[in-house]
Amino acid sequence: MTDTTALPELALLCRVGFEPDLMDELSAWFAVQGMAASVWSEQPAVVRVRAANGQPGLPDLVFARDLMRVAAELRDLNVKDRVSPISAALRPLQPFSALTVLTPDSEATKPLAPLVGALQARLGELIHPAGRGQAQVWLLAGTHALVGGSPPGAAAAFAGGIPRLKFPREAPSRSTLKLEEAFQVLMNAQERADLLDAGGSAVDLGASPGGWTYQLVARRIQVTAIDNGRMAPALMDSGLVQHLREDGFRYRPPRPVDWLVCDMVEKPGKVAELMVRWLQSGWCKAAVFNLKLPMKKRFDAWNQARAVLQPLQRMGFSVRARQLYHDREELTVAVIPGAQMQLPRLREAAGSRESDRASRSPPPAAAKATRPGKGAGKTAADAARQKSGQRAGQPISGRKTAPAGARKASGGKKSPVPGTRSPRGNRARKR
Ligand SMILES: C[S@@+](CC[C@H](N)C(=O)[O-])C[C@H]1O[C@@H](n2cnc3c(N)ncnc32)[C@H](O)[C@@H]1O
């Protein structure tokens, strides 16, 4: 067994409840690379991974909101002086040009908000304008912090992957923020300037009551809104919206448009197929759409949709997907002409073929995933074995790794990290 204690560690943030999905995604990523990795989560919204070499970037993942390379984990911080040990842990990362202090986005960590503000102000003096990269301090609890950094351009565009967007009071639904965030996060400034210009045209499938149409109209784009439901009267008064009570799956535009946006509640694969039809047929130049995820096996659902979208990449489109901050049980995908910015990178081998390969022949080294409340970790090879009908306990090729600290904490049993549930089911979460 490889001792992964000293291995580089990555910490990632996700939406609460999606830790298993991010762990599945990470396990699949490492399995495809044939790399050993330990993947675990010991508190809501945070997933961690240790691997000998190679780490995914944010563009490789849809369920991660932000990530950092962990330089130090500080437990049992003195509540009277947290600044000194955190400053000491940040010192090896200097000089850095930016510093983010945050707490994971969860109910349990909400009370830490004032402390985050105070630490940001105190630690801010360590920033050097001529430095490089971004230092990060994630306060997991009042006495527990992760300290690390992100190379230039590697961190999320917004701290913690949370853009502070103001809800426009005149917008007809809060959904409007999803499209606004997609434009901010899944497109760069040049693409926004080139593709979201006034005078353009768009079709909005599943448009009622008009939150997404509102975003397009605000940019002076003409919209054909398809939905049996009603559209907000103020939008209709803009003179930029034509409302058609038609079926979004049957509607065909009389002439090509610049944008297709789609927020219909349907199976992800069916929506993905519709998007591919529009883009392949040249009915639109670019698209943003939402994929509603099932309650279980959400990574599998994304993988299936991703396989459907694969031909678009061969056509030169850049396909980017992310569970945005304003998304709930869903993902948002942007398909942009050209490949200036690929989010996430959908490698040729990715998608269902990737998981097929992993399931038929387990990777040389297995990625291990431990989720809160699920006992000892399920490895990528375990998942592969399950799919191929092999029983657990049967020999597999490949190594399993787990951080040595974890083994210590569980008294030599297999729970990979302190604070995760042991095989007996005892959770010892540290706050
Ligand atoms: C989540 S809501 C859309 C909200 C909208 N994007 C907004 O920002 O206000 C989903 C909409 O899809 C519509 N819808 C579902 N299936 C549809 C179909 N086959 N054709 C057209 N509209 C459909 C529903 O009527 C519903 O209004």
The ligand as an SDF file (V2000), in Angstrom:
LIG
                    3D

 27 29  0  0  0  0  0  0  0  0999 V2000
  -37.8230   25.9270  -14.9660 C   0  0  0  0  0  0  0  0  0  0  0  0
  -39.1260   26.5980  -15.9010 S   0  0  0  0  0  0  0  0  0  0  0  0
  -38.3250   27.8060  -16.8540 C   0  0  0  0  0  0  0  0  0  0  0  0
  -38.0370   29.0660  -16.1080 C   0  0  0  0  0  0  0  0  0  0  0  0
  -37.5050   30.1410  -17.0220 C   0  0  0  0  0  0  0  0  0  0  0  0
  -36.2350   29.7550  -17.6120 N   0  0  0  0  0  0  0  0  0  0  0  0
  -37.3220   31.4380  -16.2910 C   0  0  0  0  0  0  0  0  0  0  0  0
  -36.1720   31.8740  -16.1610 O   0  0  0  0  0  0  0  0  0  0  0  0
  -38.3030   32.0470  -15.8840 O   0  0  0  0  0  0  0  0  0  0  0  0
  -39.4180   25.3530  -17.0590 C   0  0  0  0  0  0  0  0  0  0  0  0
  -40.4100   25.7270  -18.1280 C   0  0  0  0  0  0  0  0  0  0  0  0
  -40.3220   24.7730  -19.1640 O   0  0  0  0  0  0  0  0  0  0  0  0
  -41.5780   24.6650  -19.7420 C   0  0  0  0  0  0  0  0  0  0  0  0
  -41.6220   23.4210  -20.5230 N   0  0  0  0  0  0  0  0  0  0  0  0
  -41.4800   22.1500  -20.0850 C   0  0  0  0  0  0  0  0  0  0  0  0
  -41.5700   21.2920  -21.1160 N   0  0  0  0  0  0  0  0  0  0  0  0
  -41.7450   22.0410  -22.2170 C   0  0  0  0  0  0  0  0  0  0  0  0
  -41.9170   21.7280  -23.5900 C   0  0  0  0  0  0  0  0  0  0  0  0
  -41.8850   20.4680  -24.0480 N   0  0  0  0  0  0  0  0  0  0  0  0
  -42.0670   22.7490  -24.4550 N   0  0  0  0  0  0  0  0  0  0  0  0
  -42.0840   24.0270  -24.0410 C   0  0  0  0  0  0  0  0  0  0  0  0
  -41.9550   24.3710  -22.7380 N   0  0  0  0  0  0  0  0  0  0  0  0
  -41.7950   23.3950  -21.8420 C   0  0  0  0  0  0  0  0  0  0  0  0
  -42.5550   24.7130  -18.5560 C   0  0  0  0  0  0  0  0  0  0  0  0
  -43.8150   25.1430  -18.9940 O   0  0  0  0  0  0  0  0  0  0  0  0
  -41.8610   25.7170  -17.6520 C   0  0  0  0  0  0  0  0  0  0  0  0
  -42.4230   26.9970  -17.8030 O   0  0  0  0  0  0  0  0  0  0  0  0
  1  2  1  0
  2  3  1  0
  2 10  1  0
  3  4  1  0
  4  5  1  0
  5  6  1  0
  5  7  1  0
  7  8  2  0
  7  9  1  0
 10 11  1  0
 11 12  1  0
 11 26  1  0
 12 13  1  0
 13 14  1  0
 13 24  1  0
 14 15  1  0
 14 23  1  0
 15 16  2  0
 16 17  1  0
 17 18  1  0
 17 23  2  0
 18 19  1  0
 18 20  2  0
 20 21  1  0
 21 22  2  0
 22 23  1  0
 24 25  1  0
 24 26  1  0
 26 27  1  0
M  CHG  2   2   1   9  -1
M  END
$$$$
